[in-house]
Amino acid sequence: MNRGVAILGDTLFMATIDAHLIAVDAKSGQPVWNVVVAKAADRYSMTASPLIVKDKVIVGVGGGDGPIRGFIAAYDPKTGKELWRFNTIPAPGEPGHDTWAGESWKTGGVGVWNAGAYDPDTNLVFFGTGNPAPDWDGSTRLGDNLYSDSVVALDADSGALKWHYQFTPHDELDYDSTQVPVLADIQFQGRPRKVMLWANRNGVMYVLDRTTGEFLKGKPYVKVNWMDGFDAKGRPNRVKFPSKEGTLIYPHVHGGTNWAPPSFSPRTGLFYVASWENSGTTAVEGQFPKAATANNRQTAMGQANLVPFFNDDTEPFGVVRGFDPQTLEKKWEFKLSDITWGGTMVTASDLVFSGGRDGYFLALDGKTGQLLWKAPVGGQINAGAMSYSVNGKQYVAIAAGSALFTYGLP
């Protein structure tokens, strides 16, 4: 499993499922170096694409559902030497350590398994972090469990933490916050702000000041009942808890969205998110979830092949929506015929490309959500599209099933 590669100069960088970081000569295909970031035998992994920032290759480790201690690290692109490391669980004496009961911090999970973002204006890198471990039983790790289910803003040169925001304190619903952060410059409450837009797995959409981490606004973008608002500092007010008997909690463990990238257009001013609705969740028996509603049948995760989808009014459905980031109000939606693990990509011509588990690649009008074009690709779309140009001609590519499809634009 791999979510992409990175390139700097003539060197290609790839993270591997057994937690190696590999550098390859992009012209010859010959290996340059291969370093062990963490021990796979200790249940560490790596699935995210590396992030290139100036003269560093930055990666995070996965495996946070198990007893690891997550981290983000930067490496020298020429030698593979580690340059800095930020642990996503603070050690004794570090801020946030008191949010972990007893020795639970040593194996508290908090992996980083999706792409980060970089802001050259502030020289900050941003990563979303995963759930605390054990993921469904919080009794052994009482406290907020920082920096789980958070976004951390790190100095790109040193790895020092500059700010953080925790989306789901003391998570017992497996709401990893490893979604892709979207950086945008918008007008917010009458003045320009450098913001971070975030559609979270927990079903809530956020606007944060990306310079300071200040909570500016939060609002559900799918059906949510685990919380009913925020305090003055942006901490969610949690009102539903899992139980052995079964508590219907929205959204489902897979979230309102998951790994797929959202997008923002400075032309339309809209934030585009692919998600799904009506995905009821779980009871907890011991440390493990069990299905509490029939809704769980239809949300199998990220397969390649097309599968039947017998949905009715009680079953989940996929949807692409455009939101106004100033208010987080929905401006339009396009309902899919199945759920989606795919993302969105918006172009300068106001096209929003997306797709879903039904095996269709779509182009929507970014201003209205109207369907403009679609093509069958014969497999599930579990990724975001990409666009590039060769000799002045623009192409759009999408991974679907076990193949890559590329389309030339007029």
Secondary structure as GFF3:
##gff-version 3
##sequence-region A 1 410
A	DSSP	beta_strand	6	8	.	.	.	ID=ss1
A	DSSP	beta_strand	11	15	.	.	.	ID=ss2
A	DSSP	beta_strand	20	25	.	.	.	ID=ss3
A	DSSP	beta_strand	31	36	.	.	.	ID=ss4
A	DSSP	three_ten_helix	40	42	.	.	.	ID=ss5
A	DSSP	beta_strand	51	53	.	.	.	ID=ss6
A	DSSP	beta_strand	56	60	.	.	.	ID=ss7
A	DSSP	beta_strand	71	75	.	.	.	ID=ss8
A	DSSP	beta_strand	82	87	.	.	.	ID=ss9
A	DSSP	three_ten_helix	97	99	.	.	.	ID=ss10
A	DSSP	three_ten_helix	104	107	.	.	.	ID=ss11
A	DSSP	beta_strand	117	119	.	.	.	ID=ss12
A	DSSP	beta_strand	124	128	.	.	.	ID=ss13
A	DSSP	beta_strand	150	155	.	.	.	ID=ss14
A	DSSP	beta_strand	161	166	.	.	.	ID=ss15
A	DSSP	beta_strand	182	188	.	.	.	ID=ss16
A	DSSP	beta_strand	191	199	.	.	.	ID=ss17
A	DSSP	beta_strand	204	209	.	.	.	ID=ss18
A	DSSP	beta_strand	215	220	.	.	.	ID=ss19
A	DSSP	beta_strand	227	230	.	.	.	ID=ss20
A	DSSP	beta_strand	236	238	.	.	.	ID=ss21
A	DSSP	beta_strand	263	264	.	.	.	ID=ss22
A	DSSP	beta_strand	271	277	.	.	.	ID=ss23
A	DSSP	beta_strand	282	285	.	.	.	ID=ss24
A	DSSP	beta_strand	288	291	.	.	.	ID=ss25
A	DSSP	three_ten_helix	294	298	.	.	.	ID=ss26
A	DSSP	beta_strand	317	324	.	.	.	ID=ss27
A	DSSP	beta_strand	329	335	.	.	.	ID=ss28
A	DSSP	beta_strand	345	346	.	.	.	ID=ss29
A	DSSP	beta_strand	351	355	.	.	.	ID=ss30
A	DSSP	beta_strand	360	365	.	.	.	ID=ss31
A	DSSP	beta_strand	371	376	.	.	.	ID=ss32
A	DSSP	beta_strand	386	390	.	.	.	ID=ss33
A	DSSP	beta_strand	393	400	.	.	.	ID=ss34
A	DSSP	beta_strand	403	408	.	.	.	ID=ss35
###
